[in-house]
Amino acid sequence: MIACIASPVLLELLLFWNNDSFVQGIKAIEKRTSLLVFPLFIIGNYQRVDFFKIAKTYVIATTVIMFFS
């Protein structure tokens, strides 16, 4: 299951050379990595996780990061 979730990041790393510039490649990997963290956290701790609290924190953190970027 983790390999399925990690597949976008792995594909970005595999096809890193296909980007127009180094900076665009880093940005693409950064986007995929941020999408990887949340599902892995839920899968690893599904019995002890307060899903709504984590989802709210994730939404707020992502909004703040996008607002200041």
All heavy atoms as a GROMACS GRO file, in nm:
protein
  559
    1MET      N    1   0.083  -0.119   0.000
    1MET     CA    2   0.000   0.000   0.000
    1MET      C    3   0.088   0.126   0.000
    1MET      O    4   0.056   0.223  -0.067
    1MET     CB    5  -0.092  -0.001   0.123
    1MET     CG    6  -0.192   0.111   0.119
    1MET     SD    7  -0.302   0.123   0.260
    1MET     CE    8  -0.392  -0.027   0.251
    2ILE      N    9   0.197   0.120   0.073
    2ILE     CA   10   0.288   0.235   0.078
    2ILE      C   11   0.352   0.260  -0.058
    2ILE      O   12   0.370   0.374  -0.098
    2ILE     CB   13   0.393   0.216   0.189
    2ILE    CG1   14   0.324   0.222   0.326
    2ILE    CG2   15   0.501   0.322   0.181
    2ILE    CD1   16   0.414   0.193   0.441
    3ALA      N   17   0.382   0.154  -0.130
    3ALA     CA   18   0.440   0.170  -0.264
    3ALA      C   19   0.341   0.238  -0.359
    3ALA      O   20   0.382   0.318  -0.444
    3ALA     CB   21   0.481   0.035  -0.320
    4CYS      N   22   0.214   0.208  -0.343
    4CYS     CA   23   0.111   0.274  -0.426
    4CYS      C   24   0.106   0.423  -0.395
    4CYS      O   25   0.097   0.506  -0.486
    4CYS     CB   26  -0.025   0.214  -0.398
    4CYS     SG   27  -0.074   0.092  -0.515
    5ILE      N   28   0.110   0.457  -0.268
    5ILE     CA   29   0.104   0.598  -0.229
    5ILE      C   30   0.232   0.670  -0.272
    5ILE      O   31   0.228   0.786  -0.312
    5ILE     CB   32   0.082   0.610  -0.078
    5ILE    CG1   33  -0.057   0.558  -0.043
    5ILE    CG2   34   0.097   0.753  -0.031
    5ILE    CD1   35  -0.085   0.546   0.103
    6ALA      N   36   0.344   0.602  -0.265
    6ALA     CA   37   0.472   0.664  -0.298
    6ALA      C   38   0.498   0.669  -0.448
    6ALA      O   39   0.594   0.733  -0.491
    6ALA     CB   40   0.586   0.589  -0.231
    7SER      N   41   0.415   0.608  -0.530
    7SER     CA   42   0.442   0.600  -0.673
    7SER      C   43   0.457   0.737  -0.742
    7SER      O   44   0.545   0.751  -0.827
    7SER     CB   45   0.339   0.514  -0.744
    7SER     OG   46   0.212   0.569  -0.733
    8PRO      N   47   0.378   0.840  -0.710
    8PRO     CA   48   0.402   0.970  -0.774
    8PRO      C   49   0.540   1.027  -0.744
    8PRO      O   50   0.606   1.083  -0.832
    8PRO     CB   51   0.292   1.060  -0.719
    8PRO     CG   52   0.184   0.969  -0.675
    8PRO     CD   53   0.254   0.845  -0.630
    9VAL      N   54   0.586   1.011  -0.620
    9VAL     CA   55   0.720   1.062  -0.583
    9VAL      C   56   0.826   0.982  -0.656
    9VAL      O   57   0.923   1.038  -0.708
    9VAL     CB   58   0.740   1.055  -0.430
    9VAL    CG1   59   0.880   1.096  -0.393
    9VAL    CG2   60   0.640   1.143  -0.359
   10LEU      N   61   0.810   0.851  -0.660
   10LEU     CA   62   0.908   0.767  -0.728
   10LEU      C   63   0.915   0.799  -0.878
   10LEU      O   64   1.024   0.802  -0.936
   10LEU     CB   65   0.876   0.620  -0.706
   10LEU     CG   66   0.882   0.573  -0.560
   10LEU    CD1   67   0.834   0.429  -0.549
   10LEU    CD2   68   1.022   0.588  -0.505
   11LEU      N   69   0.801   0.824  -0.940
   11LEU     CA   70   0.800   0.861  -1.081
   11LEU      C   71   0.867   0.996  -1.103
   11LEU      O   72   0.938   1.015  -1.203
   11LEU     CB   73   0.657   0.862  -1.134
   11LEU     CG   74   0.596   0.726  -1.158
   11LEU    CD1   75   0.448   0.740  -1.195
   11LEU    CD2   76   0.671   0.652  -1.267
   12GLU      N   77   0.844   1.090  -1.014
   12GLU     CA   78   0.910   1.221  -1.026
   12GLU      C   79   1.061   1.206  -1.015
   12GLU      O   80   1.136   1.270  -1.089
   12GLU     CB   81   0.860   1.318  -0.919
   12GLU     CG   82   0.724   1.374  -0.944
   12GLU     CD   83   0.717   1.468  -1.063
   12GLU    OE1   84   0.820   1.526  -1.104
   12GLU    OE2   85   0.606   1.484  -1.115
   13LEU      N   86   1.107   1.123  -0.924
   13LEU     CA   87   1.251   1.101  -0.911
   13LEU      C   88   1.308   1.030  -1.034
   13LEU      O   89   1.417   1.062  -1.080
   13LEU     CB   90   1.280   1.019  -0.785
   13LEU     CG   91   1.258   1.092  -0.653
   13LEU    CD1   92   1.274   0.995  -0.537
   13LEU    CD2   93   1.356   1.208  -0.639
   14LEU      N   94   1.233   0.934  -1.086
   14LEU     CA   95   1.278   0.860  -1.203
   14LEU      C   96   1.286   0.950  -1.326
   14LEU      O   97   1.379   0.940  -1.406
   14LEU     CB   98   1.185   0.742  -1.230
   14LEU     CG   99   1.219   0.653  -1.348
   14LEU    CD1  100   1.350   0.580  -1.320
   14LEU    CD2  101   1.107   0.555  -1.373
   15LEU      N  102   1.189   1.039  -1.341
   15LEU     CA  103   1.182   1.125  -1.459
   15LEU      C  104   1.231   1.268  -1.430
   15LEU      O  105   1.191   1.362  -1.497
   15LEU     CB  106   1.039   1.128  -1.511
   15LEU     CG  107   0.984   0.993  -1.552
   15LEU    CD1  108   0.837   1.004  -1.587
   15LEU    CD2  109   1.062   0.935  -1.666
   16PHE      N  110   1.317   1.282  -1.331
   16PHE     CA  111   1.369   1.413  -1.294
   16PHE      C  112   1.439   1.483  -1.410
   16PHE      O  113   1.429   1.603  -1.428
   16PHE     CB  114   1.466   1.398  -1.176
   16PHE     CG  115   1.516   1.528  -1.122
   16PHE    CD1  116   1.436   1.604  -1.039
   16PHE    CD2  117   1.643   1.573  -1.153
   16PHE    CE1  118   1.482   1.724  -0.988
   16PHE    CE2  119   1.689   1.693  -1.103
   16PHE     CZ  120   1.608   1.768  -1.020
   17TRP      N  121   1.509   1.408  -1.493
   17TRP     CA  122   1.584   1.463  -1.605
   17TRP      C  123   1.493   1.522  -1.712
   17TRP      O  124   1.536   1.596  -1.798
   17TRP     CB  125   1.672   1.356  -1.668
   17TRP     CG  126   1.590   1.237  -1.711
   17TRP    CD1  127   1.558   1.128  -1.637
   17TRP    CD2  128   1.527   1.219  -1.838
   17TRP    NE1  129   1.479   1.042  -1.710
   17TRP    CE2  130   1.458   1.095  -1.833
   17TRP    CE3  131   1.522   1.294  -1.954
   17TRP    CZ2  132   1.385   1.046  -1.941
   17TRP    CZ3  133   1.449   1.244  -2.062
   17TRP    CH2  134   1.382   1.122  -2.054
   18ASN      N  135   1.364   1.490  -1.708
   18ASN     CA  136   1.271   1.532  -1.811
   18ASN      C  137   1.221   1.676  -1.792
   18ASN      O  138   1.150   1.728  -1.877
   18ASN     CB  139   1.152   1.436  -1.813
   18ASN     CG  140   1.078   1.436  -1.944
   18ASN    OD1  141   1.134   1.472  -2.046
   18ASN    ND2  142   0.953   1.396  -1.941
   19ASN      N  143   1.257   1.741  -1.683
   19ASN     CA  144   1.215   1.878  -1.657
   19ASN      C  145   1.301   1.977  -1.734
   19ASN      O  146   1.415   1.948  -1.772
   19ASN     CB  147   1.224   1.908  -1.507
   19ASN     CG  148   1.124   1.828  -1.429
   19ASN    OD1  149   1.005   1.835  -1.456
   19ASN    ND2  150   1.172   1.752  -1.332
   20ASP      N  151   1.245   2.096  -1.757
   20ASP     CA  152   1.318   2.199  -1.831
   20ASP      C  153   1.436   2.254  -1.751
   20ASP      O  154   1.537   2.292  -1.808
   20ASP     CB  155   1.225   2.313  -1.869
   20ASP     CG  156   1.122   2.270  -1.973
   20ASP    OD1  157   1.152   2.175  -2.048
   20ASP    OD2  158   1.015   2.331  -1.978
   21SER      N  159   1.421   2.263  -1.621
   21SER     CA  160   1.530   2.315  -1.539
   21SER      C  161   1.534   2.240  -1.407
   21SER      O  162   1.440   2.171  -1.368
   21SER     CB  163   1.513   2.465  -1.514
   21SER     OG  164   1.405   2.488  -1.426
   22PHE      N  165   1.644   2.257  -1.337
   22PHE     CA  166   1.664   2.192  -1.207
   22PHE      C  167   1.560   2.240  -1.106
   22PHE      O  168   1.505   2.161  -1.030
   22PHE     CB  169   1.807   2.223  -1.158
   22PHE     CG  170   1.839   2.160  -1.026
   22PHE    CD1  171   1.866   2.024  -1.017
   22PHE    CD2  172   1.842   2.236  -0.910
   22PHE    CE1  173   1.895   1.967  -0.896
   22PHE    CE2  174   1.871   2.179  -0.789
   22PHE     CZ  175   1.899   2.043  -0.781
   23VAL      N  176   1.531   2.369  -1.107
   23VAL     CA  177   1.436   2.428  -1.011
   23VAL      C  178   1.296   2.371  -1.032
   23VAL      O  179   1.225   2.341  -0.936
   23VAL     CB  180   1.436   2.582  -1.022
   23VAL    CG1  181   1.330   2.644  -0.934
   23VAL    CG2  182   1.573   2.637  -0.988
   24GLN      N  183   1.254   2.354  -1.157
   24GLN     CA  184   1.122   2.296  -1.183
   24GLN      C  185   1.115   2.152  -1.135
   24GLN      O  186   1.011   2.108  -1.086
   24GLN     CB  187   1.090   2.303  -1.332
   24GLN     CG  188   1.054   2.441  -1.380
   24GLN     CD  189   1.021   2.442  -1.528
   24GLN    OE1  190   1.050   2.349  -1.601
   24GLN    NE2  191   0.960   2.551  -1.572
   25GLY      N  192   1.222   2.079  -1.148
   25GLY     CA  193   1.226   1.941  -1.099
   25GLY      C  194   1.214   1.935  -0.948
   25GLY      O  195   1.141   1.852  -0.893
   26ILE      N  196   1.282   2.025  -0.880
   26ILE     CA  197   1.274   2.030  -0.734
   26ILE      C  198   1.133   2.067  -0.690
   26ILE      O  199   1.080   2.009  -0.595
   26ILE     CB  200   1.378   2.130  -0.677
   26ILE    CG1  201   1.520   2.082  -0.706
   26ILE    CG2  202   1.358   2.152  -0.528
   26ILE    CD1  203   1.557   1.952  -0.639
   27LYS      N  204   1.070   2.163  -0.757
   27LYS     CA  205   0.933   2.202  -0.723
   27LYS      C  206   0.836   2.087  -0.742
   27LYS      O  207   0.746   2.066  -0.660
   27LYS     CB  208   0.889   2.322  -0.807
   27LYS     CG  209   0.949   2.452  -0.764
   27LYS     CD  210   0.895   2.566  -0.847
   27LYS     CE  211   0.958   2.697  -0.808
   27LYS     NZ  212   0.904   2.809  -0.886
   28ALA      N  213   0.851   2.011  -0.848
   28ALA     CA  214   0.763   1.897  -0.874
   28ALA      C  215   0.778   1.791  -0.766
   28ALA      O  216   0.679   1.735  -0.717
   28ALA     CB  217   0.792   1.840  -1.012
   29ILE      N  218   0.902   1.764  -0.728
   29ILE     CA  219   0.926   1.665  -0.622
   29ILE      C  220   0.870   1.714  -0.489
   29ILE      O  221   0.813   1.637  -0.412
   29ILE     CB  222   1.076   1.633  -0.612
   29ILE    CG1  223   1.121   1.555  -0.736
   29ILE    CG2  224   1.107   1.554  -0.486
   29ILE    CD1  225   1.269   1.533  -0.745
   30GLU      N  226   0.884   1.843  -0.463
   30GLU     CA  227   0.832   1.900  -0.339
   30GLU      C  228   0.680   1.886  -0.332
   30GLU      O  229   0.624   1.852  -0.227
   30GLU     CB  230   0.871   2.047  -0.330
   30GLU     CG  231   0.825   2.116  -0.204
   30GLU     CD  232   0.862   2.263  -0.203
   30GLU    OE1  233   0.910   2.316  -0.305
   30GLU    OE2  234   0.839   2.325  -0.099
   31LYS      N  235   0.612   1.910  -0.442
   31LYS     CA  236   0.465   1.894  -0.445
   31LYS      C  237   0.426   1.750  -0.414
   31LYS      O  238   0.335   1.726  -0.335
   31LYS     CB  239   0.411   1.932  -0.583
   31LYS     CG  240   0.411   2.077  -0.612
   31LYS     CD  241   0.354   2.100  -0.751
   31LYS     CE  242   0.381   2.238  -0.800
   31LYS     NZ  243   0.334   2.258  -0.937
   32ARG      N  244   0.491   1.657  -0.478
   32ARG     CA  245   0.456   1.516  -0.458
   32ARG      C  246   0.489   1.471  -0.317
   32ARG      O  247   0.417   1.390  -0.259
   32ARG     CB  248   0.528   1.427  -0.558
   32ARG     CG  249   0.502   1.460  -0.700
   32ARG     CD  250   0.362   1.428  -0.740
   32ARG     NE  251   0.349   1.456  -0.883
   32ARG     CZ  252   0.237   1.490  -0.940
   32ARG    NH1  253   0.128   1.500  -0.868
   32ARG    NH2  254   0.231   1.514  -1.068
   33THR      N  255   0.597   1.521  -0.260
   33THR     CA  256   0.635   1.482  -0.125
   33THR      C  257   0.534   1.530  -0.022
   33THR      O  258   0.500   1.458   0.072
   33THR     CB  259   0.775   1.536  -0.090
   33THR    OG1  260   0.867   1.491  -0.190
   33THR    CG2  261   0.821   1.488   0.045
   34SER      N  262   0.482   1.650  -0.041
   34SER     CA  263   0.381   1.700   0.053
   34SER      C  264   0.254   1.617   0.046
   34SER      O  265   0.186   1.597   0.146
   34SER     CB  266   0.351   1.847   0.026
   34SER     OG  267   0.288   1.863  -0.099
   35LEU      N  268   0.220   1.565  -0.070
   35LEU     CA  269   0.103   1.478  -0.083
   35LEU      C  270   0.128   1.338  -0.029
   35LEU      O  271   0.034   1.263  -0.005
   35LEU     CB  272   0.061   1.469  -0.230
   35LEU     CG  273   0.012   1.599  -0.293
   35LEU    CD1  274  -0.013   1.579  -0.442
   35LEU    CD2  275  -0.114   1.648  -0.224
   36LEU      N  276   0.252   1.303  -0.008
   36LEU     CA  277   0.289   1.170   0.041
   36LEU      C  278   0.281   1.161   0.192
   36LEU      O  279   0.246   1.057   0.246
   36LEU     CB  280   0.431   1.138  -0.007
   36LEU     CG  281   0.496   1.010   0.040
   36LEU    CD1  282   0.430   0.893  -0.031
   36LEU    CD2  283   0.644   1.013   0.008
   37VAL      N  284   0.310   1.269   0.262
   37VAL     CA  285   0.322   1.266   0.408
   37VAL      C  286   0.190   1.233   0.476
   37VAL      O  287   0.185   1.149   0.566
   37VAL     CB  288   0.378   1.401   0.459
   37VAL    CG1  289   0.375   1.408   0.610
   37VAL    CG2  290   0.519   1.420   0.408
   38PHE      N  291   0.082   1.296   0.438
   38PHE     CA  292  -0.046   1.279   0.505
   38PHE      C  293  -0.098   1.135   0.498
   38PHE      O  294  -0.132   1.077   0.602
   38PHE     CB  295  -0.148   1.377   0.449
   38PHE     CG  296  -0.277   1.380   0.523
   38PHE    CD1  297  -0.282   1.415   0.656
   38PHE    CD2  298  -0.395   1.348   0.459
   38PHE    CE1  299  -0.401   1.418   0.725
   38PHE    CE2  300  -0.514   1.350   0.525
   38PHE     CZ  301  -0.518   1.385   0.659
   39PRO      N  302  -0.105   1.071   0.381
   39PRO     CA  303  -0.153   0.932   0.378
   39PRO      C  304  -0.064   0.835   0.454
   39PRO      O  305  -0.114   0.742   0.517
   39PRO     CB  306  -0.156   0.896   0.230
   39PRO     CG  307  -0.155   1.024   0.158
   39PRO     CD  308  -0.087   1.123   0.246
   40LEU      N  309   0.066   0.854   0.451
   40LEU     CA  310   0.155   0.764   0.524
   40LEU      C  311   0.134   0.776   0.674
   40LEU      O  312   0.141   0.677   0.746
   40LEU     CB  313   0.301   0.792   0.487
   40LEU     CG  314   0.344   0.746   0.350
   40LEU    CD1  315   0.489   0.782   0.326
   40LEU    CD2  316   0.322   0.598   0.333
   41PHE      N  317   0.109   0.895   0.721
   41PHE     CA  318   0.084   0.915   0.863
   41PHE      C  319  -0.044   0.843   0.906
   41PHE      O  320  -0.049   0.779   1.010
   41PHE     CB  321   0.075   1.065   0.894
   41PHE     CG  322   0.058   1.095   1.039
   41PHE    CD1  323   0.164   1.080   1.126
   41PHE    CD2  324  -0.064   1.136   1.087
   41PHE    CE1  325   0.148   1.107   1.260
   41PHE    CE2  326  -0.081   1.164   1.221
   41PHE     CZ  327   0.026   1.149   1.309
   42ILE      N  328  -0.148   0.854   0.826
   42ILE     CA  329  -0.275   0.788   0.857
   42ILE      C  330  -0.260   0.636   0.853
   42ILE      O  331  -0.309   0.566   0.942
   42ILE     CB  332  -0.384   0.833   0.758
   42ILE    CG1  333  -0.413   0.982   0.773
   42ILE    CG2  334  -0.512   0.753   0.778
   42ILE    CD1  335  -0.465   1.023   0.908
   43ILE      N  336  -0.192   0.583   0.754
   43ILE     CA  337  -0.175   0.438   0.743
   43ILE      C  338  -0.094   0.383   0.860
   43ILE      O  339  -0.125   0.279   0.916
   43ILE     CB  340  -0.107   0.401   0.610
   43ILE    CG1  341  -0.204   0.422   0.496
   43ILE    CG2  342  -0.057   0.258   0.610
   43ILE    CD1  343  -0.141   0.409   0.361
   44GLY      N  344   0.008   0.455   0.900
   44GLY     CA  345   0.095   0.409   1.008
   44GLY      C  346   0.029   0.410   1.144
   44GLY      O  347   0.066   0.332   1.232
   45ASN      N  348  -0.068   0.496   1.166
   45ASN     CA  349  -0.128   0.511   1.298
   45ASN      C  350  -0.280   0.510   1.293
   45ASN      O  351  -0.345   0.585   1.364
   45ASN     CB  352  -0.082   0.644   1.360
   45ASN     CG  353   0.065   0.650   1.380
   45ASN    OD1  354   0.122   0.560   1.438
   45ASN    ND2  355   0.129   0.754   1.330
   46TYR      N  356  -0.338   0.426   1.214
   46TYR     CA  357  -0.482   0.433   1.190
   46TYR      C  358  -0.566   0.405   1.315
   46TYR      O  359  -0.679   0.450   1.323
   46TYR     CB  360  -0.523   0.341   1.076
   46TYR     CG  361  -0.512   0.194   1.108
   46TYR    CD1  362  -0.621   0.124   1.155
   46TYR    CD2  363  -0.392   0.127   1.090
   46TYR    CE1  364  -0.612  -0.010   1.184
   46TYR    CE2  365  -0.382  -0.005   1.118
   46TYR     CZ  366  -0.490  -0.075   1.166
   46TYR     OH  367  -0.480  -0.207   1.194
   47GLN      N  368  -0.515   0.332   1.413
   47GLN     CA  369  -0.594   0.300   1.532
   47GLN      C  370  -0.591   0.411   1.636
   47GLN      O  371  -0.685   0.424   1.714
   47GLN     CB  372  -0.546   0.170   1.594
   47GLN     CG  373  -0.570   0.051   1.505
   47GLN     CD  374  -0.512  -0.076   1.562
   47GLN    OE1  375  -0.427  -0.070   1.650
   47GLN    NE2  376  -0.557  -0.189   1.512
   48ARG      N  377  -0.486   0.489   1.640
   48ARG     CA  378  -0.471   0.592   1.743
   48ARG      C  379  -0.487   0.733   1.690
   48ARG      O  380  -0.453   0.828   1.758
   48ARG     CB  381  -0.334   0.579   1.808
   48ARG     CG  382  -0.316   0.449   1.881
   48ARG     CD  383  -0.180   0.442   1.940
   48ARG     NE  384  -0.085   0.415   1.832
   48ARG     CZ  385   0.045   0.426   1.843
   48ARG    NH1  386   0.098   0.466   1.955
   48ARG    NH2  387   0.123   0.399   1.742
   49VAL      N  388  -0.536   0.749   1.570
   49VAL     CA  389  -0.538   0.880   1.506
   49VAL      C  390  -0.676   0.944   1.517
   49VAL      O  391  -0.778   0.880   1.488
   49VAL     CB  392  -0.499   0.865   1.357
   49VAL    CG1  393  -0.523   0.992   1.281
   49VAL    CG2  394  -0.355   0.825   1.345
   50ASP      N  395  -0.678   1.070   1.559
   50ASP     CA  396  -0.800   1.149   1.554
   50ASP      C  397  -0.802   1.216   1.416
   50ASP      O  398  -0.740   1.320   1.395
   50ASP     CB  399  -0.800   1.253   1.666
   50ASP     CG  400  -0.925   1.337   1.668
   50ASP    OD1  401  -1.023   1.301   1.601
   50ASP    OD2  402  -0.923   1.440   1.738
   51PHE      N  403  -0.872   1.153   1.323
   51PHE     CA  404  -0.867   1.192   1.183
   51PHE      C  405  -0.908   1.337   1.160
   51PHE      O  406  -0.844   1.410   1.086
   51PHE     CB  407  -0.954   1.099   1.098
   51PHE     CG  408  -0.954   1.136   0.954
   51PHE    CD1  409  -0.845   1.109   0.874
   51PHE    CD2  410  -1.063   1.201   0.898
   51PHE    CE1  411  -0.844   1.144   0.741
   51PHE    CE2  412  -1.064   1.236   0.765
   51PHE     CZ  413  -0.954   1.208   0.686
   52PHE      N  414  -1.016   1.382   1.223
   52PHE     CA  415  -1.066   1.517   1.199
   52PHE      C  416  -0.969   1.624   1.250
   52PHE      O  417  -0.951   1.727   1.186
   52PHE     CB  418  -1.204   1.535   1.260
   52PHE     CG  419  -1.308   1.453   1.191
   52PHE    CD1  420  -1.365   1.344   1.254
   52PHE    CD2  421  -1.345   1.481   1.061
   52PHE    CE1  422  -1.458   1.267   1.190
   52PHE    CE2  423  -1.438   1.404   0.995
   52PHE     CZ  424  -1.496   1.296   1.060
   53LYS      N  425  -0.903   1.599   1.360
   53LYS     CA  426  -0.803   1.694   1.411
   53LYS      C  427  -0.684   1.703   1.316
   53LYS      O  428  -0.636   1.812   1.286
   53LYS     CB  429  -0.757   1.651   1.550
   53LYS     CG  430  -0.658   1.746   1.612
   53LYS     CD  431  -0.616   1.700   1.750
   53LYS     CE  432  -0.512   1.793   1.807
   53LYS     NZ  433  -0.463   1.746   1.937
   54ILE      N  434  -0.638   1.589   1.268
   54ILE     CA  435  -0.525   1.588   1.175
   54ILE      C  436  -0.563   1.654   1.043
   54ILE      O  437  -0.485   1.731   0.986
   54ILE     CB  438  -0.476   1.445   1.152
   54ILE    CG1  439  -0.415   1.392   1.280
   54ILE    CG2  440  -0.374   1.438   1.040
   54ILE    CD1  441  -0.378   1.248   1.275
   55ALA      N  442  -0.682   1.625   0.994
   55ALA     CA  443  -0.726   1.684   0.867
   55ALA      C  444  -0.736   1.836   0.880
   55ALA      O  445  -0.694   1.909   0.789
   55ALA     CB  446  -0.860   1.626   0.825
   56LYS      N  447  -0.788   1.885   0.991
   56LYS     CA  448  -0.799   2.029   1.012
   56LYS      C  449  -0.661   2.093   1.019
   56LYS      O  450  -0.637   2.197   0.956
   56LYS     CB  451  -0.877   2.057   1.140
   56LYS     CG  452  -0.901   2.203   1.165
   56LYS     CD  453  -0.984   2.224   1.290
   56LYS     CE  454  -1.003   2.373   1.316
   56LYS     NZ  455  -1.079   2.395   1.438
   57THR      N  456  -0.569   2.032   1.092
   57THR     CA  457  -0.432   2.084   1.101
   57THR      C  458  -0.364   2.083   0.965
   57THR      O  459  -0.295   2.178   0.929
   57THR     CB  460  -0.352   2.000   1.201
   57THR    OG1  461  -0.420   1.998   1.326
   57THR    CG2  462  -0.212   2.056   1.220
   58TYR      N  463  -0.383   1.976   0.890
   58TYR     CA  464  -0.324   1.964   0.756
   58TYR      C  465  -0.376   2.072   0.663
   58TYR      O  466  -0.299   2.135   0.590
   58TYR     CB  467  -0.355   1.825   0.700
   58TYR     CG  468  -0.296   1.796   0.566
   58TYR    CD1  469  -0.162   1.768   0.552
   58TYR    CD2  470  -0.376   1.797   0.452
   58TYR    CE1  471  -0.108   1.740   0.428
   58TYR    CE2  472  -0.323   1.770   0.328
   58TYR     CZ  473  -0.188   1.741   0.316
   58TYR     OH  474  -0.136   1.715   0.194
   59VAL      N  475  -0.507   2.096   0.667
   59VAL     CA  476  -0.567   2.198   0.581
   59VAL      C  477  -0.514   2.337   0.618
   59VAL      O  478  -0.477   2.416   0.530
   59VAL     CB  479  -0.721   2.194   0.593
   59VAL    CG1  480  -0.784   2.317   0.533
   59VAL    CG2  481  -0.773   2.070   0.527
   60ILE      N  482  -0.505   2.366   0.746
   60ILE     CA  483  -0.457   2.498   0.790
   60ILE      C  484  -0.309   2.516   0.751
   60ILE      O  485  -0.270   2.620   0.698
   60ILE     CB  486  -0.477   2.515   0.941
   60ILE    CG1  487  -0.627   2.527   0.971
   60ILE    CG2  488  -0.402   2.637   0.993
   60ILE    CD1  489  -0.662   2.521   1.118
   61ALA      N  490  -0.229   2.414   0.775
   61ALA     CA  491  -0.085   2.423   0.743
   61ALA      C  492  -0.063   2.439   0.593
   61ALA      O  493   0.018   2.522   0.550
   61ALA     CB  494  -0.011   2.300   0.794
   62THR      N  495  -0.136   2.365   0.513
   62THR     CA  496  -0.121   2.375   0.369
   62THR      C  497  -0.166   2.511   0.319
   62THR      O  498  -0.100   2.571   0.232
   62THR     CB  499  -0.204   2.265   0.298
   62THR    OG1  500  -0.164   2.138   0.351
   62THR    CG2  501  -0.184   2.268   0.149
   63THR      N  502  -0.273   2.564   0.375
   63THR     CA  503  -0.322   2.696   0.337
   63THR      C  504  -0.221   2.805   0.372
   63THR      O  505  -0.194   2.894   0.292
   63THR     CB  506  -0.456   2.725   0.405
   63THR    OG1  507  -0.548   2.622   0.372
   63THR    CG2  508  -0.512   2.858   0.361
   64VAL      N  509  -0.162   2.795   0.490
   64VAL     CA  510  -0.063   2.894   0.532
   64VAL      C  511   0.060   2.887   0.442
   64VAL      O  512   0.112   2.991   0.398
   64VAL     CB  513  -0.024   2.872   0.680
   64VAL    CG1  514   0.099   2.952   0.718
   64VAL    CG2  515  -0.140   2.908   0.770
   65ILE      N  516   0.105   2.767   0.409
   65ILE     CA  517   0.222   2.752   0.322
   65ILE      C  518   0.193   2.809   0.184
   65ILE      O  519   0.276   2.881   0.126
   65ILE     CB  520   0.263   2.604   0.313
   65ILE    CG1  521   0.323   2.559   0.445
   65ILE    CG2  522   0.362   2.582   0.199
   65ILE    CD1  523   0.345   2.411   0.455
   66MET      N  524   0.076   2.781   0.131
   66MET     CA  525   0.041   2.832  -0.002
   66MET      C  526   0.022   2.984   0.000
   66MET      O  527   0.055   3.052  -0.096
   66MET     CB  528  -0.085   2.764  -0.054
   66MET     CG  529  -0.062   2.618  -0.088
   66MET     SD  530  -0.212   2.535  -0.139
   66MET     CE  531  -0.247   2.620  -0.291
   67PHE      N  532  -0.030   3.036   0.109
   67PHE     CA  533  -0.053   3.180   0.119
   67PHE      C  534   0.080   3.257   0.122
   67PHE      O  535   0.092   3.361   0.060
   67PHE     CB  536  -0.134   3.210   0.245
   67PHE     CG  537  -0.170   3.355   0.261
   67PHE    CD1  538  -0.263   3.413   0.178
   67PHE    CD2  539  -0.109   3.432   0.358
   67PHE    CE1  540  -0.297   3.546   0.191
   67PHE    CE2  541  -0.142   3.565   0.373
   67PHE     CZ  542  -0.236   3.623   0.290
   68PHE      N  543   0.179   3.204   0.192
   68PHE     CA  544   0.307   3.274   0.204
   68PHE      C  545   0.409   3.237   0.096
   68PHE      O  546   0.517   3.290   0.092
   68PHE     CB  547   0.368   3.251   0.342
   68PHE     CG  548   0.293   3.323   0.450
   68PHE    CD1  549   0.225   3.252   0.548
   68PHE    CD2  550   0.290   3.460   0.454
   68PHE    CE1  551   0.155   3.318   0.647
   68PHE    CE2  552   0.222   3.528   0.555
   68PHE     CZ  553   0.154   3.456   0.651
   69SER      N  554   0.373   3.146   0.007
   69SER     CA  555   0.467   3.107  -0.101
   69SER      C  556   0.463   3.206  -0.214
   69SER      O  557   0.372   3.265  -0.251
   69SER     CB  558   0.430   2.970  -0.156
   69SER     OG  559   0.445   2.872  -0.059
   0.00000   0.00000   0.00000
